Amino acid sequence: MTTIIFDASPLITACKFKVKKLVIDHLLPACQIVITPSVEREVAILGARYPDGTAAGERIARGDIEVVPVAERKWERPLAAYALGDGERESIEVCAQTEGAEALIVDDYLAFVTATRLGLKAWMLPDLVVQLVVRGALPGELARDILEAIRSRYQAGVIAHSLERLQEVEGDA
């Protein structure tokens, strides 16, 4: 199963929006989701009063979402220079340290650029949805519904591009 490292914002999105059930519950059977302690703190502890924080906390408690601490701060200096939040910095470090990690799922532009510059594969949540269709782990119709459901969290071009890519993928099948 593909291992994916999630930052806080895409985790909140996946735990907030529904297509019959929460988006996170469509993703979990298709990939192993890993977060850092600071993402857990931001989403499930500090955000526990919100439904998305509660949903994340429940999935963490059940072991559906794995919490992995940073083993080594390999990029502490370069990451500090970017002035990223704790969640972004830790997520980047854990992505680099997790054997077999496919990508970092991050919606923050600066964190996306930083991770890419450090040689990591960074995707936004809509990219993950499309990739799961490519791999046959998510039906195209469900992916379209998920992209429409999360539309309000992204700039128009992100979802439009993802829908176009999804159409290309389905045309190739």
trRosetta pair geometry for C-beta under 8 A, 3 or more apart (Angstrom, degrees):
i j d omega theta_ij theta_ji phi_ij phi_ji
1 30 7.8 156 -153 156 99 28
1 31 6.2 159 170 -130 94 35
1 32 5.1 105 113 -28 116 96
2 30 7.5 -11 44 146 109 70
2 31 4.5 -44 79 -121 94 96
2 32 6.9 -168 93 23 41 78
2 102 4.7 4 -169 -28 105 144
2 135 7.5 -73 -26 -118 141 177
2 137 7.9 -97 16 -40 123 166
3 31 7.0 152 -102 -177 15 89
3 32 4.6 -28 -104 71 68 111
3 34 6.0 21 -173 -11 99 122
3 98 6.1 -133 131 145 141 128
3 100 5.3 84 22 111 125 94
3 101 4.9 -78 101 -105 109 55
3 102 6.1 155 67 -2 55 84
4 31 4.8 31 -1 153 117 138
4 32 6.9 156 21 76 69 54
4 33 5.7 -27 72 -106 95 60
4 34 7.0 171 83 24 41 80
4 101 7.2 116 -105 -159 21 78
4 102 5.7 -34 -83 53 71 106
4 103 5.9 -7 -129 62 84 77
4 104 7.9 147 -171 -107 67 18
4 105 5.7 37 169 -21 112 115
4 128 6.5 65 -141 -126 154 131
5 34 5.1 -40 -102 77 65 99
5 35 7.3 129 -161 -93 64 37
5 36 7.9 36 -164 -35 106 88
5 91 5.5 147 150 -166 115 84
5 94 5.6 158 -132 99 137 103
5 95 4.2 -124 30 -83 156 89
5 98 6.5 158 -63 25 117 148
5 101 5.6 13 -25 -155 106 131
5 103 7.3 -139 35 107 80 40
5 104 4.8 -29 74 -111 109 66
5 105 6.8 -179 86 18 50 74
6 10 5.5 -126 -153 83 95 108
6 11 4.6 105 146 -64 131 98
6 14 7.6 -69 -138 16 146 142
6 33 5.4 9 -13 -165 125 102
6 34 7.1 159 15 71 77 44
6 35 5.2 -40 67 -83 93 90
6 39 6.8 144 102 174 80 158
6 65 7.8 -53 36 -147 134 117
6 91 7.3 -91 101 -133 27 127
6 105 4.8 -19 -109 63 64 114
7 10 6.0 80 60 23 76 97
7 11 7.0 -145 95 -8 35 100
7 35 8.0 136 -103 -130 15 89
7 39 6.2 -148 -156 -105 37 127
7 87 5.6 104 -158 143 83 107
7 88 5.9 24 -132 -95 133 61
7 91 4.5 -57 -87 -49 81 174
7 104 7.0 50 -32 174 100 94
7 105 6.5 -147 16 93 77 62
7 106 4.2 57 5 -107 138 80
7 107 7.1 -145 74 17 121 70
7 108 6.8 -90 125 9 159 106
7 111 6.5 82 -93 133 165 158
8 11 5.6 -70 -150 40 29 112
8 12 6.2 30 159 -22 70 105
8 39 4.8 -158 -68 -138 77 82
8 42 4.6 -37 -111 97 142 137
8 43 5.2 -172 -141 -53 87 104
8 87 4.6 -11 -20 179 113 165
9 12 5.8 -51 -147 32 30 111
9 13 6.5 30 154 -18 63 105
9 106 7.3 72 49 -159 109 52
9 107 4.2 -106 106 45 132 119
9 108 6.3 139 7 -40 145 84
10 13 5.3 -50 -146 37 38 116
10 14 6.1 37 156 -19 69 105
10 105 4.6 -103 77 140 163 107
10 106 6.7 -115 -9 -100 122 18
10 107 5.2 151 -54 -28 85 106
10 124 7.1 177 -86 -170 125 55
10 125 4.1 169 -138 -61 111 111
10 128 7.8 93 -174 11 145 139
11 14 5.8 -56 -146 39 30 109
11 15 6.2 16 157 -7 65 113
11 24 7.6 46 -156 -96 61 122
11 33 7.8 128 -107 176 98 133
11 35 6.4 33 -81 -92 151 135
11 39 6.4 104 7 174 154 117
11 43 5.3 -43 104 -99 127 164
11 56 5.9 63 159 -111 111 131
11 65 7.9 79 -137 -141 120 151
12 15 6.0 -69 -145 47 27 102
12 16 5.8 23 158 -25 66 119
12 43 5.8 -146 -69 -123 83 107
12 47 7.2 -105 -106 -162 108 169
12 52 5.0 65 -156 143 67 145
12 53 7.7 -7 -115 -65 87 66
12 56 7.5 -44 -90 -46 49 138
13 16 5.8 -64 -139 35 25 110
13 17 6.2 -7 178 5 66 113
13 23 7.1 -29 131 60 73 148
13 107 7.3 96 -15 -42 140 152
13 125 5.7 -122 84 -16 140 172
13 150 5.5 59 178 -138 116 119
13 153 5.0 76 -114 -149 122 176
14 17 7.3 -60 -123 43 19 89
14 22 7.1 75 154 160 62 96
14 23 4.5 -117 -147 93 61 108
14 24 4.1 98 144 -70 102 80
14 27 6.1 -35 -152 9 134 145
14 125 6.6 -158 -56 -137 97 135
15 22 6.0 7 -140 -171 41 135
15 23 7.6 -93 -47 55 22 88
15 24 5.0 20 -79 -26 64 138
15 43 7.4 109 29 -179 150 123
15 51 7.8 -176 143 122 92 71
15 52 4.0 113 104 -158 101 79
15 53 7.5 119 117 -50 145 21
15 55 4.1 167 -166 87 104 123
15 56 4.7 -55 -82 -52 164 85
15 59 7.7 -134 -103 9 115 134
16 22 7.8 106 36 -140 13 100
16 23 7.9 -6 56 22 53 113
16 51 7.1 107 -120 89 65 98
16 52 4.0 -24 -71 -83 82 127
16 55 7.8 -173 -64 36 40 143
17 22 7.3 109 80 -148 40 62
17 23 5.1 28 81 -19 89 122
17 146 7.7 112 113 -154 122 66
17 149 4.5 136 167 144 123 107
17 150 5.0 -164 37 -80 169 74
17 153 7.7 -107 -37 -18 136 129
18 21 6.2 -125 -148 136 94 10
18 22 5.5 -54 -97 -88 78 41
18 23 6.9 -135 -98 -31 26 70
18 149 6.6 -138 72 -158 33 143
19 23 6.5 68 8 -85 95 73
19 26 6.7 7 58 -39 111 147
19 142 6.5 133 122 -158 146 76
19 145 4.4 110 -139 128 136 115
19 146 5.3 -85 -17 -78 146 64
19 149 5.2 -121 -61 -36 93 151
21 25 4.6 -63 130 73 120 139
21 26 6.9 148 78 -45 98 84
22 25 4.8 94 67 1 84 103
22 26 7.7 -151 102 -3 50 82
22 55 5.8 157 -107 -163 166 148
23 26 5.6 -55 -159 33 43 111
23 27 6.4 36 148 -18 71 108
23 146 5.5 107 -124 -141 107 106
23 149 6.7 -179 -68 94 116 137
23 150 6.7 34 -72 -57 161 117
24 27 5.6 -61 -149 39 35 111
24 28 6.2 43 157 -34 70 103
24 33 7.7 -49 -153 -11 93 168
24 55 6.6 144 36 145 145 120
24 56 7.5 -165 -94 -90 168 66
24 59 6.4 -98 144 -52 138 165
25 28 5.9 -32 -132 19 34 116
26 29 7.5 -64 -172 30 29 99
26 30 7.4 5 146 0 60 121
26 138 6.7 69 161 -124 105 113
26 142 6.4 -173 -152 164 140 127
26 146 6.5 -133 77 -83 156 132
27 30 5.8 -83 -160 47 41 106
27 31 6.1 -40 173 42 82 100
27 33 6.7 61 125 -55 117 127
27 128 7.3 27 -129 135 122 127
27 132 7.3 -121 -124 -71 71 160
28 31 7.4 -95 -130 60 21 59
28 33 6.5 -67 -103 1 71 118
28 59 7.1 -133 -86 -151 143 130
28 64 5.3 -9 -145 -180 141 114
28 65 7.6 -84 -107 -63 110 75
29 137 7.8 -179 107 -177 81 97
30 132 4.9 38 160 -142 152 124
30 135 7.8 127 -169 83 108 124
30 137 3.8 110 -140 156 109 124
30 138 5.7 -15 -86 -51 159 93
31 102 7.6 -83 -141 27 126 138
31 128 7.6 -86 13 -169 161 115
31 132 7.1 -100 -28 -95 115 112
31 137 7.3 79 -41 148 82 160
32 66 6.7 7 174 7 99 123
33 64 7.5 22 47 138 108 73
33 65 4.9 -39 92 -121 108 82
33 66 7.1 161 91 24 53 75
34 65 7.5 159 -100 -173 21 68
34 66 4.9 -28 -109 74 73 100
34 67 7.7 147 -162 -98 64 17
34 68 5.2 -6 -169 8 114 121
34 94 6.7 -150 131 145 120 129
34 98 6.3 147 79 -111 167 162
34 101 7.3 -80 40 -110 139 110
35 39 4.1 -118 -176 86 110 133
35 40 5.7 134 111 -52 124 79
35 43 7.7 -68 -167 29 159 136
35 60 7.7 -62 46 -98 127 113
35 65 6.0 16 5 166 111 113
35 66 7.4 160 26 83 64 49
35 67 5.7 -31 76 -106 83 66
35 68 7.5 146 74 25 32 74
35 91 7.5 -36 -147 -101 58 97
36 39 4.9 98 53 6 74 101
36 40 7.1 -132 99 -3 41 87
36 67 7.1 66 -173 -158 13 73
36 68 6.6 -56 -100 73 54 63
36 69 6.8 83 -152 -116 78 36
36 70 6.7 19 -136 -42 122 83
36 87 6.6 167 60 -140 118 59
36 90 3.8 149 165 130 169 123
36 91 5.5 -124 -7 -71 123 60
36 93 7.9 70 -96 62 142 96
36 94 5.2 -166 -77 -19 103 147
37 40 5.4 -52 -147 37 36 116
37 41 6.2 39 153 -23 67 104
37 67 5.9 79 -79 178 59 115
37 69 5.5 12 -16 -94 117 82
37 90 7.2 -96 46 177 71 161
38 41 5.4 -47 -145 34 35 115
38 42 6.3 35 155 -19 65 105
38 85 7.9 178 148 139 133 90
38 86 4.1 -136 -158 127 154 110
38 87 4.7 -149 114 -80 107 61
38 90 4.9 136 27 17 123 150
39 42 5.7 -53 -144 39 31 110
39 43 5.9 7 165 0 67 115
39 87 4.6 100 -78 -138 73 106
39 90 7.1 -144 -22 82 90 121
39 91 6.4 73 -50 -68 130 108
40 43 6.5 -70 -136 49 21 93
40 44 5.2 -35 -168 35 64 118
40 45 6.5 56 137 -13 73 103
40 56 7.8 -173 -130 144 58 117
40 60 6.1 105 -128 -122 110 158
40 67 5.1 7 -52 -113 143 129
41 44 7.5 -39 -77 55 10 77
41 45 4.8 -36 -143 40 48 128
41 46 6.1 47 155 -12 66 102
42 45 7.6 44 5 47 14 86
42 46 5.7 -31 -140 41 30 123
42 47 6.6 32 145 -16 50 112
42 86 7.9 170 -48 72 121 105
42 87 5.5 -40 0 -63 150 135
43 46 7.6 50 4 54 11 84
43 47 5.0 -44 -165 36 32 137
43 52 7.3 -81 -165 127 94 94
43 53 5.6 -174 164 -116 57 75
43 56 4.7 -33 136 90 119 169
43 57 7.9 -169 117 -49 83 74
44 47 6.5 -11 -54 60 12 94
44 48 6.3 42 167 -77 45 82
44 53 5.5 155 -115 -170 31 75
44 54 7.9 117 -141 -87 70 16
44 56 4.4 -125 -77 103 94 106
44 57 3.7 138 -159 -74 106 80
44 60 5.7 -29 -91 10 169 145
45 48 5.9 -15 -154 -34 21 111
45 53 7.7 -116 23 -171 17 118
45 57 7.5 123 -62 -94 48 116
46 53 7.5 -120 83 -131 49 143
47 50 5.0 -46 180 35 86 114
47 52 6.7 -41 153 86 131 87
47 53 3.0 -170 117 -86 89 131
47 56 7.4 41 84 39 123 132
48 53 4.8 -122 -78 131 25 125
48 54 6.1 83 -159 -74 58 67
48 57 6.0 41 -111 -40 90 152
49 53 6.8 26 38 59 39 141
50 53 4.5 89 60 7 87 106
50 54 7.0 -154 91 -6 44 86
51 54 5.6 -56 -147 38 33 113
51 55 6.2 36 155 -22 67 105
52 55 5.6 -50 -146 35 33 114
52 56 6.4 34 154 -18 64 103
53 56 5.8 -51 -147 36 31 110
53 57 6.2 33 153 -20 64 108
54 57 5.6 -56 -147 38 30 114
54 58 6.4 33 155 -22 64 104
55 58 5.9 -53 -150 32 29 111
55 59 6.6 22 155 -12 63 108
56 59 6.0 -64 -152 40 31 106
56 60 6.2 31 152 -20 68 107
56 65 6.9 -30 -162 29 72 162
57 60 5.6 -54 -145 36 31 112
57 61 6.2 32 156 -20 66 107
58 61 5.7 -55 -147 36 29 112
58 62 6.4 23 156 -14 64 109
59 62 5.8 -53 -143 40 32 109
59 64 4.2 -74 -167 67 84 120
59 65 4.7 64 124 -4 104 107
60 63 7.7 41 176 -70 31 23
60 64 7.5 -79 -64 54 22 75
60 65 4.8 -49 -84 70 64 106
60 67 6.1 43 -150 -39 112 112
63 66 7.2 25 -165 -84 63 70
68 94 5.5 128 95 -150 109 128
68 98 6.7 84 105 -87 164 116
69 90 8.0 -64 -153 -161 50 120
69 94 7.7 -159 140 -92 16 115
70 73 6.0 53 146 -74 136 71
70 90 5.3 -115 -46 -141 117 82
70 93 4.5 20 -126 109 117 135
70 94 5.8 -102 -90 -63 67 81
70 97 7.1 123 -148 15 60 152
71 97 5.2 174 33 -178 111 152
72 93 7.5 -156 82 -174 53 113
72 97 6.5 153 39 -99 87 135
73 76 4.0 44 152 -59 115 111
73 93 6.2 -38 -120 -126 53 149
74 93 6.5 154 32 -135 87 91
74 96 6.5 -108 51 106 139 144
74 97 7.5 164 -5 -65 126 102
75 78 5.0 -55 -172 52 90 106
75 79 5.0 90 123 -26 96 105
75 92 6.8 -72 68 121 140 118
75 93 6.3 -156 40 -90 98 85
75 96 7.3 102 -8 11 124 163
75 118 6.2 -4 -111 -128 159 140
76 79 6.1 -67 -144 42 21 107
76 80 6.2 24 160 -25 63 110
76 89 8.0 56 -123 -175 53 124
77 80 5.8 -54 -145 31 28 112
77 81 6.7 31 156 -22 61 104
78 81 5.7 -53 -155 29 35 115
78 82 7.1 32 151 -19 64 102
78 114 8.0 155 138 -159 100 103
78 118 7.2 144 108 -89 144 110
79 82 5.8 -55 -158 31 39 111
79 84 6.0 -63 -175 34 86 121
79 89 4.5 108 162 -129 137 98
79 92 6.4 174 -106 70 128 142
79 93 7.4 -50 -45 -51 161 99
79 114 6.9 88 -117 175 70 139
80 83 7.6 36 174 -69 41 43
80 89 7.7 44 -67 -115 53 140
82 110 6.2 156 177 163 110 112
82 111 7.9 122 139 -90 141 51
82 114 5.0 25 -119 -97 168 137
83 110 8.0 -32 74 151 79 155
84 88 3.9 -107 173 87 123 129
84 89 5.0 151 89 -53 116 82
84 92 7.7 60 95 -6 167 134
84 108 7.6 119 -138 117 99 149
84 110 6.4 -166 -91 113 90 113
84 111 5.5 99 -131 -87 129 89
84 114 6.5 -85 -55 15 137 167
85 88 5.0 94 56 11 76 101
85 89 7.0 -146 94 -3 37 90
85 108 7.9 -166 20 -80 109 170
86 89 5.9 -61 -146 40 29 108
86 90 5.9 20 162 -12 68 113
87 90 6.1 -60 -140 43 24 104
87 91 5.9 26 160 -22 64 112
88 91 5.8 -57 -142 37 26 112
88 92 6.4 27 159 -20 62 106
88 106 6.7 81 -124 -139 88 133
88 108 5.9 -62 -93 56 132 148
88 110 7.8 30 -174 93 163 91
88 111 3.9 -115 -147 -105 125 131
88 114 7.5 75 159 58 118 140
89 92 6.0 -58 -154 34 27 110
89 93 6.5 22 153 -14 64 109
90 93 5.7 -57 -147 40 34 111
90 94 6.0 29 157 -17 69 108
91 94 5.9 -54 -140 40 29 107
91 95 6.2 35 156 -24 63 106
91 104 5.9 112 147 -149 103 114
91 106 6.6 141 114 -80 146 114
91 111 7.5 35 69 -174 123 134
92 95 5.8 -53 -148 32 27 114
92 96 6.7 24 155 -15 61 106
92 104 6.5 14 -99 -113 54 161
92 111 7.0 -143 -54 -162 114 91
92 114 6.6 -52 -97 115 153 110
92 115 5.1 -143 -115 -95 102 91
92 118 6.6 79 -175 46 120 156
92 120 6.7 -160 -148 6 78 159
93 96 5.9 -60 -154 37 30 109
93 97 6.2 13 155 -9 66 116
94 97 5.7 -66 -141 47 33 105
94 98 5.8 34 161 -31 71 111
94 101 7.9 136 132 -83 71 159
95 98 6.2 -53 -136 27 24 109
95 101 5.2 -166 -154 134 61 154
95 103 7.5 -17 -149 164 126 24
95 104 4.2 -38 -90 -72 159 105
95 115 7.0 19 67 -143 154 121
95 120 5.4 62 119 -146 130 143
96 101 8.0 -70 -46 54 11 141
96 118 7.1 -67 -76 137 130 126
96 120 6.2 -90 -73 -79 82 118
98 101 3.9 78 88 -44 109 121
101 104 7.6 36 155 -59 125 67
102 121 6.8 -66 152 77 54 137
103 120 7.5 120 -143 161 53 89
103 121 4.2 -78 -107 107 86 103
103 122 6.5 145 -170 -109 94 17
103 123 4.7 34 153 3 147 109
103 127 7.8 -105 142 110 162 122
103 128 7.2 -160 77 -88 133 93
103 131 7.9 135 11 6 147 173
104 115 5.1 -114 58 -155 148 157
104 120 5.5 34 -2 145 121 133
104 121 7.0 155 17 87 73 55
104 122 4.9 -28 68 -109 100 72
104 123 7.2 159 77 27 47 66
105 122 8.0 151 -92 -161 19 61
105 123 5.6 -30 -104 78 66 88
105 124 7.1 71 -158 -164 71 17
105 125 5.8 69 -173 -80 116 61
105 127 7.9 -168 -120 64 83 100
105 128 5.5 -7 -104 -44 123 138
106 111 4.7 -114 170 110 144 120
106 112 5.4 -171 94 -73 110 73
106 115 6.5 138 25 -5 148 148
106 122 5.7 -42 39 -158 111 107
106 123 7.8 118 29 69 64 40
106 124 7.2 -69 78 -99 44 53
107 112 7.7 -18 -168 -51 9 117
107 124 5.5 75 -103 -138 67 91
107 125 6.5 -15 -69 -7 107 99
107 153 7.4 -49 -147 150 158 110
107 154 7.6 -116 -146 -94 118 88
108 111 4.0 60 82 18 111 113
108 112 6.4 -178 87 -17 54 85
109 112 5.5 -56 -149 33 29 116
109 113 6.4 24 156 -15 65 106
110 113 5.8 -53 -147 39 32 109
110 114 6.1 34 154 -21 66 109
111 114 5.5 -53 -141 39 31 114
111 115 6.1 32 159 -19 65 106
111 122 7.6 174 126 -143 74 143
112 115 6.2 -56 -147 36 24 107
112 116 6.4 22 154 -16 60 111
112 122 4.8 160 -146 138 65 143
112 124 7.2 -12 -101 -65 136 84
113 116 5.7 -59 -149 39 29 112
113 117 6.2 29 155 -20 66 108
114 117 5.8 -56 -147 36 28 110
114 118 6.4 20 155 -13 64 109
115 118 5.8 -62 -150 40 30 107
115 120 4.3 -66 176 67 89 121
115 122 4.1 113 90 -67 129 127
116 119 7.8 75 178 -49 31 11
116 120 6.7 -91 -81 65 29 69
116 122 5.2 -86 -55 21 83 121
123 127 3.5 -135 -164 88 105 133
123 128 5.3 128 117 -51 137 76
123 131 7.0 -49 -130 -14 164 138
124 127 5.0 104 51 0 65 103
124 128 7.6 -126 99 -4 39 86
124 154 7.3 93 163 -112 143 128
124 158 6.3 -61 99 -158 163 127
125 128 5.6 -51 -153 31 39 114
125 129 6.7 42 151 -22 67 101
125 150 6.6 -100 106 160 133 164
125 153 8.0 7 48 99 139 136
126 129 5.5 -49 -150 32 38 116
126 130 6.6 36 154 -16 67 102
126 147 5.8 70 -129 -118 101 95
126 150 7.1 -161 -72 86 89 131
126 154 6.6 5 -26 -62 131 168
126 158 5.8 144 25 156 150 97
126 159 6.2 -148 -104 -100 152 55
126 161 7.9 101 121 78 141 87
126 162 3.8 -81 164 -87 124 158
127 130 5.8 -56 -152 38 33 109
127 131 6.2 33 151 -20 67 108
127 162 7.0 -115 -68 -107 45 108
128 131 5.6 -56 -145 38 32 113
128 132 6.4 35 156 -23 65 103
129 132 5.9 -54 -153 30 28 111
129 133 7.1 28 149 -17 60 101
129 138 6.8 -94 -161 95 62 163
129 143 5.0 141 164 -147 99 92
129 146 5.3 -162 -133 96 140 134
129 147 6.1 176 105 -64 156 88
129 162 6.9 50 69 -176 114 131
129 166 7.9 -27 117 -83 98 121
130 133 5.7 -55 -159 32 37 112
130 134 6.6 42 145 -23 68 102
130 143 6.7 108 -89 -176 44 138
130 162 5.6 -141 -47 -157 124 86
130 165 5.1 12 -143 108 152 121
130 166 5.4 -120 -115 -75 94 80
130 169 6.5 161 -171 -17 91 151
131 134 5.3 -47 -149 31 39 118
131 135 6.4 27 155 -10 67 107
132 135 5.9 -58 -146 44 33 106
132 137 4.4 -86 -166 75 83 106
132 138 3.8 50 124 4 113 121
132 143 7.0 176 75 -94 100 117
133 136 7.6 42 -177 -72 32 24
133 137 7.6 -97 -66 53 21 66
133 138 5.2 -66 -70 77 62 93
133 139 7.3 10 -117 144 89 11
133 140 5.3 80 -144 -89 130 66
133 143 4.7 -37 -59 -41 125 160
133 166 6.2 57 52 -134 164 87
133 169 5.6 99 110 117 116 148
133 170 7.3 -45 162 -63 132 84
134 169 5.4 -95 -84 -143 78 133
138 142 5.8 -121 179 83 88 118
138 143 5.2 101 126 -64 119 100
138 146 8.0 -34 179 2 140 145
139 142 4.6 85 67 10 91 106
139 143 6.9 -156 95 -10 45 87
140 143 5.4 -55 -146 35 34 115
140 144 6.4 37 155 -21 67 101
140 166 6.2 137 -150 178 92 103
140 169 7.3 -178 -105 94 113 106
140 170 4.7 63 -119 -88 158 123
141 144 5.7 -50 -152 32 32 113
141 145 6.6 31 150 -16 63 105
142 145 5.5 -55 -150 38 35 113
142 146 6.3 37 151 -21 67 103
143 146 5.6 -51 -147 34 32 112
143 147 6.4 33 154 -19 65 104
143 166 5.7 -176 115 -130 127 134
144 147 5.8 -53 -148 36 31 111
144 148 6.4 29 153 -16 64 106
144 163 6.7 70 -126 -125 83 90
144 166 6.3 162 -76 133 80 157
145 148 5.8 -55 -148 38 31 110
145 149 6.2 35 152 -24 65 107
146 149 5.5 -55 -147 34 31 114
146 150 6.4 9 162 -3 67 109
147 150 6.4 -67 -143 46 26 96
147 151 6.9 62 150 -66 59 81
147 159 5.5 139 175 -149 98 91
147 162 5.4 -169 -129 108 134 126
147 163 5.8 167 125 -71 155 85
147 166 7.1 -121 -21 -27 154 152
148 151 5.6 -15 -159 -31 35 119
148 159 7.7 105 -89 -170 38 132
150 153 5.1 -46 179 30 81 118
150 154 6.8 51 132 -5 91 109
150 159 7.5 180 89 -96 81 116
151 154 6.5 -88 -158 46 34 94
151 159 4.9 28 -119 -90 79 168
154 158 4.0 -99 169 70 127 136
154 159 5.4 137 82 -38 128 93
155 158 5.2 99 62 -6 75 103
156 159 6.5 -68 -159 42 36 99
156 160 5.9 30 155 -17 73 116
157 160 5.6 -59 -137 44 32 112
157 161 5.8 33 163 -21 68 109
158 161 6.1 -58 -149 36 22 109
158 162 6.4 20 153 -17 60 111
159 162 5.5 -55 -145 39 33 113
159 163 6.2 34 156 -20 67 105
160 163 5.9 -55 -148 36 29 110
160 164 6.4 30 152 -19 63 107
161 164 5.6 -55 -150 36 31 113
161 165 6.3 32 152 -19 66 106
162 165 5.6 -51 -145 37 32 112
162 166 6.2 38 152 -23 64 105
163 166 5.5 -49 -147 34 32 116
163 167 6.5 36 151 -21 63 102
164 167 5.7 -52 -152 32 32 112
164 168 6.6 34 149 -18 64 103
165 168 5.5 -52 -152 34 35 114
165 169 6.3 37 150 -21 67 104
166 169 5.6 -52 -148 35 32 113
166 170 6.3 27 155 -15 65 107
167 170 5.9 -56 -145 40 30 108
167 171 6.2 34 152 -23 63 108
168 171 5.6 -57 -148 35 30 114
168 172 6.5 30 153 -21 64 105
169 172 5.8 -56 -154 32 31 112
169 173 6.9 40 148 -34 61 101
170 173 5.6 -41 -154 14 39 119
